[in-house]
Amino acid sequence: MPAVPIGGERSRSPRRLALRCGRVVVAVLCALLAACGIAVPEDKSDYVGEWRAPDMSLLITRDGRVEYWRTEGMSKTSVSGPLQSFDGDDFTVGVGFMSTRFDVTVPPHEADGEWTMTVDGVRLQRILP
């Protein structure tokens, strides 16, 4: 019969302890990263929504979460992260040095009942929920 230390618990292996600590660190980092963004400012509320073109999709939520993908030929780019800032009509998404700036040449506007904006040279249309 294996020896049981005083107190009745078996000792934890260093590997199991390292794994548990690693999970805690990952959870804390995820929480910190999620909290690093900003909500969409009231004067930029027209940006909120799902925007699409044939080879591009952009989702901006009111609380500042951004999901983006674009295909160009055989290449696919995707960005998912918190909204960091607006600079004029442009906006930046990401955390620290891992951020992406979106060039908005035509800000969101409505014409004939259709909402559009141009981001990184692509005309996007807002998809109604």
N, CA, C and O atoms as a GROMACS GRO file, in nm:
protein
  516
    1MET      N    1   0.084  -0.116   0.000
    1MET     CA    2   0.000   0.000   0.000
    1MET      C    3   0.089   0.124   0.000
    1MET      O    4   0.185   0.132   0.077
    2PRO      N    5   0.057   0.225  -0.090
    2PRO     CA    6   0.142   0.344  -0.097
    2PRO      C    7   0.131   0.428   0.030
    2PRO      O    8   0.028   0.434   0.096
    3ALA      N    9   0.243   0.492   0.060
    3ALA     CA   10   0.246   0.577   0.178
    3ALA      C   11   0.164   0.702   0.155
    3ALA      O   12   0.168   0.760   0.046
    4VAL      N   13   0.091   0.743   0.256
    4VAL     CA   14   0.010   0.865   0.249
    4VAL      C   15   0.070   0.962   0.348
    4VAL      O   16   0.084   0.930   0.467
    5PRO      N   17   0.106   1.083   0.299
    5PRO     CA   18   0.165   1.181   0.390
    5PRO      C   19   0.069   1.218   0.502
    5PRO      O   20  -0.052   1.194   0.493
    6ILE      N   21   0.125   1.276   0.607
    6ILE     CA   22   0.044   1.321   0.720
    6ILE      C   23  -0.056   1.424   0.668
    6ILE      O   24  -0.020   1.511   0.588
    7GLY      N   25  -0.177   1.415   0.710
    7GLY     CA   26  -0.281   1.505   0.662
    7GLY      C   27  -0.371   1.434   0.562
    7GLY      O   28  -0.476   1.487   0.526
    8GLY      N   29  -0.331   1.315   0.515
    8GLY     CA   30  -0.416   1.235   0.430
    8GLY      C   31  -0.412   1.265   0.282
    8GLY      O   32  -0.474   1.192   0.204
    9GLU      N   33  -0.341   1.368   0.237
    9GLU     CA   34  -0.338   1.399   0.093
    9GLU      C   35  -0.213   1.342   0.031
    9GLU      O   36  -0.105   1.341   0.091
   10ARG      N   37  -0.228   1.294  -0.090
   10ARG     CA   38  -0.111   1.253  -0.166
   10ARG      C   39  -0.043   1.379  -0.217
   10ARG      O   40  -0.110   1.478  -0.249
   11SER      N   41   0.086   1.376  -0.226
   11SER     CA   42   0.157   1.495  -0.275
   11SER      C   43   0.125   1.516  -0.423
   11SER      O   44   0.106   1.420  -0.498
   12ARG      N   45   0.119   1.641  -0.464
   12ARG     CA   46   0.093   1.675  -0.603
   12ARG      C   47   0.222   1.668  -0.681
   12ARG      O   48   0.328   1.711  -0.634
   13SER      N   49   0.213   1.613  -0.798
   13SER     CA   50   0.333   1.605  -0.881
   13SER      C   51   0.365   1.744  -0.937
   13SER      O   52   0.274   1.824  -0.958
   14PRO      N   53   0.492   1.774  -0.961
   14PRO     CA   54   0.530   1.904  -1.018
   14PRO      C   55   0.464   1.928  -1.154
   14PRO      O   56   0.429   2.041  -1.188
   15ARG      N   57   0.448   1.822  -1.231
   15ARG     CA   58   0.386   1.836  -1.364
   15ARG      C   59   0.240   1.879  -1.352
   15ARG      O   60   0.194   1.968  -1.424
   16ARG      N   61   0.167   1.815  -1.261
   16ARG     CA   62   0.025   1.848  -1.241
   16ARG      C   63   0.011   1.991  -1.191
   16ARG      O   64  -0.079   2.064  -1.234
   17LEU      N   65   0.098   2.033  -1.100
   17LEU     CA   66   0.095   2.168  -1.046
   17LEU      C   67   0.126   2.270  -1.156
   17LEU      O   68   0.060   2.374  -1.164
   18ALA      N   69   0.224   2.242  -1.240
   18ALA     CA   70   0.260   2.333  -1.351
   18ALA      C   71   0.145   2.346  -1.449
   18ALA      O   72   0.117   2.456  -1.497
   19LEU      N   73   0.077   2.236  -1.479
   19LEU     CA   74  -0.036   2.238  -1.570
   19LEU      C   75  -0.149   2.324  -1.513
   19LEU      O   76  -0.209   2.405  -1.584
   20ARG      N   77  -0.177   2.307  -1.383
   20ARG     CA   78  -0.283   2.385  -1.319
   20ARG      C   79  -0.246   2.534  -1.319
   20ARG      O   80  -0.332   2.618  -1.347
   21CYS      N   81  -0.121   2.568  -1.288
   21CYS     CA   82  -0.077   2.708  -1.289
   21CYS      C   83  -0.085   2.766  -1.430
   21CYS      O   84  -0.123   2.881  -1.448
   22GLY      N   85  -0.050   2.686  -1.530
   22GLY     CA   86  -0.056   2.731  -1.669
   22GLY      C   87  -0.199   2.766  -1.709
   22GLY      O   88  -0.220   2.866  -1.777
   23ARG      N   89  -0.295   2.686  -1.667
   23ARG     CA   90  -0.435   2.714  -1.698
   23ARG      C   91  -0.481   2.844  -1.632
   23ARG      O   92  -0.554   2.922  -1.693
   24VAL      N   93  -0.438   2.867  -1.511
   24VAL     CA   94  -0.475   2.989  -1.440
   24VAL      C   95  -0.415   3.110  -1.513
   24VAL      O   96  -0.484   3.211  -1.531
   25VAL      N   97  -0.291   3.102  -1.554
   25VAL     CA   98  -0.225   3.212  -1.624
   25VAL      C   99  -0.298   3.242  -1.755
   25VAL      O  100  -0.322   3.359  -1.787
   26VAL      N  101  -0.333   3.139  -1.830
   26VAL     CA  102  -0.405   3.158  -1.957
   26VAL      C  103  -0.540   3.224  -1.931
   26VAL      O  104  -0.578   3.315  -2.005
   27ALA      N  105  -0.612   3.182  -1.831
   27ALA     CA  106  -0.743   3.239  -1.799
   27ALA      C  107  -0.729   3.387  -1.762
   27ALA      O  108  -0.809   3.470  -1.806
   28VAL      N  109  -0.629   3.420  -1.682
   28VAL     CA  110  -0.608   3.559  -1.642
   28VAL      C  111  -0.570   3.644  -1.763
   28VAL      O  112  -0.622   3.754  -1.778
   29LEU      N  113  -0.482   3.594  -1.849
   29LEU     CA  114  -0.444   3.669  -1.968
   29LEU      C  115  -0.563   3.693  -2.060
   29LEU      O  116  -0.578   3.802  -2.114
   30CYS      N  117  -0.646   3.592  -2.079
   30CYS     CA  118  -0.765   3.608  -2.163
   30CYS      C  119  -0.857   3.716  -2.107
   30CYS      O  120  -0.911   3.798  -2.182
   31ALA      N  121  -0.876   3.715  -1.977
   31ALA     CA  122  -0.962   3.815  -1.914
   31ALA      C  123  -0.903   3.955  -1.930
   31ALA      O  124  -0.976   4.051  -1.958
   32LEU      N  125  -0.772   3.968  -1.914
   32LEU     CA  126  -0.708   4.098  -1.931
   32LEU      C  127  -0.717   4.147  -2.074
   32LEU      O  128  -0.744   4.264  -2.098
   33LEU      N  129  -0.695   4.058  -2.171
   33LEU     CA  130  -0.702   4.097  -2.311
   33LEU      C  131  -0.843   4.140  -2.349
   33LEU      O  132  -0.860   4.236  -2.424
   34ALA      N  133  -0.941   4.071  -2.299
   34ALA     CA  134  -1.080   4.106  -2.330
   34ALA      C  135  -1.116   4.243  -2.273
   34ALA      O  136  -1.201   4.313  -2.327
   35ALA      N  137  -1.052   4.279  -2.164
   35ALA     CA  138  -1.083   4.406  -2.100
   35ALA      C  139  -1.001   4.522  -2.153
   35ALA      O  140  -1.015   4.634  -2.104
   36CYS      N  141  -0.916   4.499  -2.251
   36CYS     CA  142  -0.824   4.603  -2.299
   36CYS      C  143  -0.885   4.695  -2.404
   36CYS      O  144  -0.820   4.792  -2.443
   37GLY      N  145  -1.003   4.669  -2.450
   37GLY     CA  146  -1.063   4.750  -2.556
   37GLY      C  147  -1.153   4.859  -2.502
   37GLY      O  148  -1.170   4.877  -2.381
   38ILE      N  149  -1.212   4.931  -2.597
   38ILE     CA  150  -1.307   5.037  -2.563
   38ILE      C  151  -1.440   5.006  -2.629
   38ILE      O  152  -1.446   4.935  -2.729
   39ALA      N  153  -1.547   5.059  -2.573
   39ALA     CA  154  -1.677   5.052  -2.639
   39ALA      C  155  -1.677   5.153  -2.753
   39ALA      O  156  -1.599   5.249  -2.752
   40VAL      N  157  -1.764   5.132  -2.850
   40VAL     CA  158  -1.774   5.226  -2.962
   40VAL      C  159  -1.830   5.358  -2.907
   40VAL      O  160  -1.937   5.360  -2.846
   41PRO      N  161  -1.758   5.469  -2.930
   41PRO     CA  162  -1.808   5.598  -2.881
   41PRO      C  163  -1.941   5.634  -2.947
   41PRO      O  164  -1.969   5.592  -3.059
   42GLU      N  165  -2.021   5.712  -2.878
   42GLU     CA  166  -2.154   5.749  -2.928
   42GLU      C  167  -2.146   5.815  -3.066
   42GLU      O  168  -2.230   5.788  -3.152
   43ASP      N  169  -2.046   5.901  -3.087
   43ASP     CA  170  -2.036   5.970  -3.217
   43ASP      C  171  -1.990   5.877  -3.330
   43ASP      O  172  -1.988   5.919  -3.447
   44LYS      N  173  -1.954   5.753  -3.298
   44LYS     CA  174  -1.915   5.654  -3.400
   44LYS      C  175  -2.013   5.536  -3.404
   44LYS      O  176  -1.980   5.431  -3.458
   45SER      N  177  -2.131   5.554  -3.347
   45SER     CA  178  -2.227   5.444  -3.338
   45SER      C  179  -2.272   5.391  -3.474
   45SER      O  180  -2.319   5.278  -3.483
   46ASP      N  181  -2.257   5.470  -3.580
   46ASP     CA  182  -2.292   5.421  -3.714
   46ASP      C  183  -2.202   5.306  -3.759
   46ASP      O  184  -2.237   5.234  -3.852
   47TYR      N  185  -2.087   5.288  -3.695
   47TYR     CA  186  -1.995   5.180  -3.730
   47TYR      C  187  -2.045   5.044  -3.680
   47TYR      O  188  -2.006   4.940  -3.733
   48VAL      N  189  -2.131   5.045  -3.579
   48VAL     CA  190  -2.178   4.921  -3.517
   48VAL      C  191  -2.265   4.843  -3.615
   48VAL      O  192  -2.357   4.898  -3.676
   49GLY      N  193  -2.235   4.714  -3.628
   49GLY     CA  194  -2.316   4.627  -3.713
   49GLY      C  195  -2.231   4.528  -3.789
   49GLY      O  196  -2.109   4.520  -3.771
   50GLU      N  197  -2.297   4.453  -3.875
   50GLU     CA  198  -2.229   4.356  -3.960
   50GLU      C  199  -2.223   4.413  -4.101
   50GLU      O  200  -2.325   4.451  -4.159
   51TRP      N  201  -2.101   4.419  -4.155
   51TRP     CA  202  -2.076   4.480  -4.285
   51TRP      C  203  -2.017   4.373  -4.376
   51TRP      O  204  -1.931   4.295  -4.335
   52ARG      N  205  -2.065   4.370  -4.502
   52ARG     CA  206  -2.017   4.264  -4.593
   52ARG      C  207  -1.996   4.314  -4.735
   52ARG      O  208  -2.060   4.408  -4.782
   53ALA      N  209  -1.904   4.247  -4.800
   53ALA     CA  210  -1.879   4.255  -4.944
   53ALA      C  211  -1.852   4.110  -4.985
   53ALA      O  212  -1.835   4.025  -4.898
   54PRO      N  213  -1.848   4.080  -5.116
   54PRO     CA  214  -1.827   3.940  -5.156
   54PRO      C  215  -1.705   3.872  -5.093
   54PRO      O  216  -1.711   3.754  -5.060
   55ASP      N  217  -1.594   3.944  -5.076
   55ASP     CA  218  -1.472   3.883  -5.024
   55ASP      C  219  -1.428   3.939  -4.889
   55ASP      O  220  -1.312   3.927  -4.850
   56MET      N  221  -1.522   4.002  -4.818
   56MET     CA  222  -1.484   4.066  -4.692
   56MET      C  223  -1.604   4.074  -4.598
   56MET      O  224  -1.718   4.094  -4.641
   57SER      N  225  -1.576   4.057  -4.468
   57SER     CA  226  -1.680   4.070  -4.366
   57SER      C  227  -1.620   4.141  -4.245
   57SER      O  228  -1.505   4.117  -4.207
   58LEU      N  229  -1.699   4.230  -4.186
   58LEU     CA  230  -1.654   4.306  -4.070
   58LEU      C  231  -1.772   4.316  -3.973
   58LEU      O  232  -1.880   4.361  -4.010
   59LEU      N  233  -1.749   4.275  -3.850
   59LEU     CA  234  -1.850   4.286  -3.745
   59LEU      C  235  -1.792   4.374  -3.635
   59LEU      O  236  -1.684   4.349  -3.583
   60ILE      N  237  -1.868   4.478  -3.601
   60ILE     CA  238  -1.829   4.568  -3.492
   60ILE      C  239  -1.945   4.572  -3.394
   60ILE      O  240  -2.056   4.614  -3.430
   61THR      N  241  -1.921   4.530  -3.270
   61THR     CA  242  -2.027   4.531  -3.170
   61THR      C  243  -2.020   4.660  -3.087
   61THR      O  244  -1.915   4.724  -3.080
   62ARG      N  245  -2.131   4.695  -3.026
   62ARG     CA  246  -2.139   4.817  -2.947
   62ARG      C  247  -2.036   4.818  -2.833
   62ARG      O  248  -1.983   4.923  -2.797
   63ASP      N  249  -2.008   4.699  -2.778
   63ASP     CA  250  -1.912   4.692  -2.667
   63ASP      C  251  -1.766   4.691  -2.714
   63ASP      O  252  -1.675   4.684  -2.632
   64GLY      N  253  -1.743   4.698  -2.846
   64GLY     CA  254  -1.608   4.713  -2.898
   64GLY      C  255  -1.539   4.587  -2.945
   64GLY      O  256  -1.418   4.588  -2.965
   65ARG      N  257  -1.612   4.478  -2.963
   65ARG     CA  258  -1.553   4.356  -3.017
   65ARG      C  259  -1.555   4.366  -3.170
   65ARG      O  260  -1.656   4.408  -3.227
   66VAL      N  261  -1.446   4.328  -3.234
   66VAL     CA  262  -1.436   4.336  -3.380
   66VAL      C  263  -1.393   4.201  -3.436
   66VAL      O  264  -1.298   4.140  -3.388
   67GLU      N  265  -1.466   4.155  -3.537
   67GLU     CA  266  -1.434   4.032  -3.609
   67GLU      C  267  -1.423   4.069  -3.756
   67GLU      O  268  -1.513   4.134  -3.811
   68TYR      N  269  -1.314   4.028  -3.822
   68TYR     CA  270  -1.289   4.067  -3.961
   68TYR      C  271  -1.228   3.951  -4.036
   68TYR      O  272  -1.144   3.879  -3.982
   69TRP      N  273  -1.269   3.933  -4.161
   69TRP     CA  274  -1.199   3.841  -4.250
   69TRP      C  275  -1.205   3.897  -4.391
   69TRP      O  276  -1.299   3.968  -4.428
   70ARG      N  277  -1.103   3.863  -4.469
   70ARG     CA  278  -1.096   3.908  -4.608
   70ARG      C  279  -1.017   3.806  -4.688
   70ARG      O  280  -0.914   3.756  -4.642
   71THR      N  281  -1.064   3.775  -4.807
   71THR     CA  282  -0.990   3.688  -4.897
   71THR      C  283  -0.947   3.769  -5.018
   71THR      O  284  -1.024   3.848  -5.073
   72GLU      N  285  -0.823   3.748  -5.058
   72GLU     CA  286  -0.767   3.809  -5.178
   72GLU      C  287  -0.692   3.700  -5.251
   72GLU      O  288  -0.581   3.662  -5.212
   73GLY      N  289  -0.753   3.649  -5.359
   73GLY     CA  290  -0.693   3.536  -5.430
   73GLY      C  291  -0.689   3.414  -5.339
   73GLY      O  292  -0.793   3.372  -5.288
   74MET      N  293  -0.571   3.359  -5.319
   74MET     CA  294  -0.554   3.240  -5.234
   74MET      C  295  -0.525   3.276  -5.088
   74MET      O  296  -0.511   3.188  -5.004
   75SER      N  297  -0.517   3.405  -5.061
   75SER     CA  298  -0.481   3.450  -4.926
   75SER      C  299  -0.605   3.487  -4.846
   75SER      O  300  -0.697   3.552  -4.897
   76LYS      N  301  -0.607   3.446  -4.718
   76LYS     CA  302  -0.717   3.483  -4.628
   76LYS      C  303  -0.658   3.549  -4.505
   76LYS      O  304  -0.563   3.499  -4.444
   77THR      N  305  -0.714   3.663  -4.470
   77THR     CA  306  -0.670   3.738  -4.352
   77THR      C  307  -0.787   3.746  -4.255
   77THR      O  308  -0.901   3.769  -4.295
   78SER      N  309  -0.758   3.728  -4.127
   78SER     CA  310  -0.863   3.745  -4.027
   78SER      C  311  -0.806   3.815  -3.904
   78SER      O  312  -0.690   3.797  -3.867
   79VAL      N  313  -0.890   3.896  -3.844
   79VAL     CA  314  -0.854   3.970  -3.723
   79VAL      C  315  -0.972   3.960  -3.628
   79VAL      O  316  -1.087   3.978  -3.668
   80SER      N  317  -0.942   3.930  -3.504
   80SER     CA  318  -1.045   3.923  -3.401
   80SER      C  319  -0.986   3.986  -3.276
   80SER      O  320  -0.883   3.941  -3.226
   81GLY      N  321  -1.051   4.088  -3.224
   81GLY     CA  322  -0.997   4.151  -3.104
   81GLY      C  323  -1.077   4.270  -3.059
   81GLY      O  324  -1.181   4.303  -3.117
   82PRO      N  325  -1.028   4.334  -2.956
   82PRO     CA  326  -1.098   4.451  -2.902
   82PRO      C  327  -1.066   4.577  -2.982
   82PRO      O  328  -0.956   4.593  -3.035
   83LEU      N  329  -1.163   4.665  -2.988
   83LEU     CA  330  -1.144   4.796  -3.049
   83LEU      C  331  -1.052   4.877  -2.958
   83LEU      O  332  -1.077   4.886  -2.838
   84GLN      N  333  -0.948   4.936  -3.015
   84GLN     CA  334  -0.853   5.014  -2.935
   84GLN      C  335  -0.879   5.163  -2.942
   84GLN      O  336  -0.877   5.232  -2.840
   85SER      N  337  -0.904   5.214  -3.064
   85SER     CA  338  -0.920   5.359  -3.078
   85SER      C  339  -0.976   5.395  -3.215
   85SER      O  340  -0.976   5.315  -3.308
   86PHE      N  341  -1.022   5.519  -3.224
   86PHE     CA  342  -1.058   5.580  -3.351
   86PHE      C  343  -0.962   5.695  -3.374
   86PHE      O  344  -0.924   5.765  -3.279
   87ASP      N  345  -0.921   5.714  -3.498
   87ASP     CA  346  -0.838   5.827  -3.538
   87ASP      C  347  -0.905   5.885  -3.661
   87ASP      O  348  -0.883   5.838  -3.773
   88GLY      N  349  -0.986   5.988  -3.641
   88GLY     CA  350  -1.070   6.037  -3.750
   88GLY      C  351  -1.173   5.930  -3.781
   88GLY      O  352  -1.246   5.886  -3.693
   89ASP      N  353  -1.178   5.886  -3.908
   89ASP     CA  354  -1.271   5.780  -3.947
   89ASP      C  355  -1.208   5.642  -3.932
   89ASP      O  356  -1.280   5.542  -3.927
   90ASP      N  357  -1.075   5.634  -3.926
   90ASP     CA  358  -1.004   5.507  -3.914
   90ASP      C  359  -1.016   5.452  -3.773
   90ASP      O  360  -1.042   5.526  -3.678
   91PHE      N  361  -0.998   5.320  -3.760
   91PHE     CA  362  -1.000   5.260  -3.627
   91PHE      C  363  -0.894   5.152  -3.616
   91PHE      O  364  -0.852   5.094  -3.717
   92THR      N  365  -0.851   5.124  -3.493
   92THR     CA  366  -0.747   5.026  -3.465
   92THR      C  367  -0.804   4.917  -3.376
   92THR      O  368  -0.878   4.943  -3.280
   93VAL      N  369  -0.769   4.792  -3.409
   93VAL     CA  370  -0.817   4.674  -3.338
   93VAL      C  371  -0.697   4.592  -3.293
   93VAL      O  372  -0.599   4.581  -3.366
   94GLY      N  373  -0.704   4.535  -3.173
   94GLY     CA  374  -0.598   4.446  -3.125
   94GLY      C  375  -0.552   4.481  -2.987
   94GLY      O  376  -0.618   4.554  -2.913
   95VAL      N  377  -0.435   4.426  -2.953
   95VAL     CA  378  -0.377   4.446  -2.821
   95VAL      C  379  -0.229   4.479  -2.840
   95VAL      O  380  -0.154   4.401  -2.900
   96GLY      N  381  -0.188   4.593  -2.788
   96GLY     CA  382  -0.047   4.631  -2.793
   96GLY      C  383   0.010   4.631  -2.934
   96GLY      O  384  -0.047   4.688  -3.026
   97PHE      N  385   0.126   4.565  -2.947
   97PHE     CA  386   0.193   4.562  -3.078
   97PHE      C  387   0.121   4.472  -3.178
   97PHE      O  388   0.151   4.478  -3.298
   98MET      N  389   0.029   4.392  -3.132
   98MET     CA  390  -0.048   4.305  -3.222
   98MET      C  391  -0.180   4.374  -3.256
   98MET      O  392  -0.288   4.328  -3.217
   99SER      N  393  -0.170   4.484  -3.331
   99SER     CA  394  -0.289   4.560  -3.365
   99SER      C  395  -0.294   4.585  -3.516
   99SER      O  396  -0.192   4.579  -3.585
  100THR      N  397  -0.413   4.612  -3.564
  100THR     CA  398  -0.436   4.638  -3.706
  100THR      C  399  -0.515   4.766  -3.720
  100THR      O  400  -0.615   4.786  -3.650
  101ARG      N  401  -0.471   4.851  -3.809
  101ARG     CA  402  -0.541   4.977  -3.837
  101ARG      C  403  -0.626   4.958  -3.962
  101ARG      O  404  -0.577   4.909  -4.064
  102PHE      N  405  -0.752   4.996  -3.954
  102PHE     CA  406  -0.844   4.988  -4.066
  102PHE      C  407  -0.860   5.128  -4.126
  102PHE      O  408  -0.899   5.222  -4.056
  103ASP      N  409  -0.831   5.140  -4.255
  103ASP     CA  410  -0.838   5.267  -4.327
  103ASP      C  411  -0.979   5.285  -4.382
  103ASP      O  412  -1.020   5.215  -4.474
  104VAL      N  413  -1.052   5.379  -4.324
  104VAL     CA  414  -1.190   5.406  -4.366
  104VAL      C  415  -1.189   5.531  -4.454
  104VAL      O  416  -1.177   5.643  -4.404
  105THR      N  417  -1.202   5.510  -4.586
  105THR     CA  418  -1.200   5.623  -4.679
  105THR      C  419  -1.339   5.685  -4.696
  105THR      O  420  -1.351   5.803  -4.726
  106VAL      N  421  -1.444   5.605  -4.676
  106VAL     CA  422  -1.581   5.656  -4.677
  106VAL      C  423  -1.649   5.604  -4.551
  106VAL      O  424  -1.676   5.484  -4.541
  107PRO      N  425  -1.678   5.692  -4.455
  107PRO     CA  426  -1.739   5.646  -4.329
  107PRO      C  427  -1.882   5.596  -4.351
  107PRO      O  428  -1.940   5.620  -4.457
  108PRO      N  429  -1.938   5.527  -4.252
  108PRO     CA  430  -2.074   5.476  -4.266
  108PRO      C  431  -2.173   5.589  -4.298
  108PRO      O  432  -2.171   5.695  -4.235
  109HIS      N  433  -2.258   5.562  -4.396
  109HIS     CA  434  -2.361   5.658  -4.432
  109HIS      C  435  -2.477   5.584  -4.498
  109HIS      O  436  -2.461   5.474  -4.551
  110GLU      N  437  -2.593   5.647  -4.494
  110GLU     CA  438  -2.712   5.588  -4.554
  110GLU      C  439  -2.749   5.665  -4.680
  110GLU      O  440  -2.754   5.788  -4.681
  111ALA      N  441  -2.774   5.589  -4.787
  111ALA     CA  442  -2.820   5.648  -4.912
  111ALA      C  443  -2.925   5.554  -4.972
  111ALA      O  444  -2.898   5.436  -4.994
  112ASP      N  445  -3.043   5.607  -4.999
  112ASP     CA  446  -3.152   5.529  -5.056
  112ASP      C  447  -3.184   5.404  -4.973
  112ASP      O  448  -3.212   5.297  -5.028
  113GLY      N  449  -3.180   5.417  -4.841
  113GLY     CA  450  -3.215   5.307  -4.753
  113GLY      C  451  -3.106   5.202  -4.737
  113GLY      O  452  -3.131   5.098  -4.675
  114GLU      N  453  -2.987   5.224  -4.791
  114GLU     CA  454  -2.877   5.128  -4.782
  114GLU      C  455  -2.759   5.193  -4.708
  114GLU      O  456  -2.714   5.302  -4.744
  115TRP      N  457  -2.711   5.123  -4.604
  115TRP     CA  458  -2.594   5.171  -4.531
  115TRP      C  459  -2.468   5.112  -4.592
  115TRP      O  460  -2.460   4.991  -4.612
  116THR      N  461  -2.371   5.198  -4.621
  116THR     CA  462  -2.243   5.152  -4.677
  116THR      C  463  -2.128   5.227  -4.611
  116THR      O  464  -2.146   5.335  -4.554
  117MET      N  465  -2.010   5.169  -4.621
  117MET     CA  466  -1.885   5.237  -4.587
  117MET      C  467  -1.774   5.169  -4.666
  117MET      O  468  -1.789   5.055  -4.710
  118THR      N  469  -1.663   5.238  -4.683
  118THR     CA  470  -1.549   5.182  -4.756
  118THR      C  471  -1.432   5.168  -4.660
  118THR      O  472  -1.384   5.266  -4.602
  119VAL      N  473  -1.386   5.042  -4.643
  119VAL     CA  474  -1.278   5.010  -4.552
  119VAL      C  475  -1.168   4.939  -4.632
  119VAL      O  476  -1.195   4.843  -4.703
  120ASP      N  477  -1.046   4.988  -4.619
  120ASP     CA  478  -0.931   4.930  -4.690
  120ASP      C  479  -0.961   4.914  -4.839
  120ASP      O  480  -0.921   4.816  -4.901
  121GLY      N  481  -1.031   5.013  -4.895
  121GLY     CA  482  -1.059   5.014  -5.039
  121GLY      C  483  -1.176   4.928  -5.083
  121GLY      O  484  -1.201   4.917  -5.203
  122VAL      N  485  -1.248   4.867  -4.990
  122VAL     CA  486  -1.360   4.779  -5.024
  122VAL      C  487  -1.490   4.843  -4.975
  122VAL      O  488  -1.502   4.880  -4.858
  123ARG      N  489  -1.588   4.854  -5.066
  123ARG     CA  490  -1.719   4.908  -5.030
  123ARG      C  491  -1.800   4.797  -4.961
  123ARG      O  492  -1.826   4.692  -5.020
  124LEU      N  493  -1.838   4.822  -4.836
  124LEU     CA  494  -1.913   4.727  -4.756
  124LEU      C  495  -2.056   4.774  -4.739
  124LEU      O  496  -2.083   4.894  -4.732
  125GLN      N  497  -2.147   4.679  -4.731
  125GLN     CA  498  -2.288   4.708  -4.706
  125GLN      C  499  -2.326   4.651  -4.571
  125GLN      O  500  -2.290   4.538  -4.538
  126ARG      N  501  -2.400   4.729  -4.491
  126ARG     CA  502  -2.445   4.679  -4.361
  126ARG      C  503  -2.557   4.578  -4.382
  126ARG      O  504  -2.649   4.600  -4.460
  127ILE      N  505  -2.545   4.467  -4.311
  127ILE     CA  506  -2.646   4.361  -4.316
  127ILE      C  507  -2.741   4.383  -4.199
  127ILE      O  508  -2.697   4.391  -4.085
  128LEU      N  509  -2.868   4.394  -4.227
  128LEU     CA  510  -2.966   4.413  -4.122
  128LEU      C  511  -2.991   4.283  -4.049
  128LEU      O  512  -2.995   4.176  -4.110
  129PRO      N  513  -3.009   4.291  -3.915
  129PRO     CA  514  -3.032   4.168  -3.837
  129PRO      C  515  -3.166   4.104  -3.869
  129PRO      O  516  -3.200   4.001  -3.812
   0.00000   0.00000   0.00000
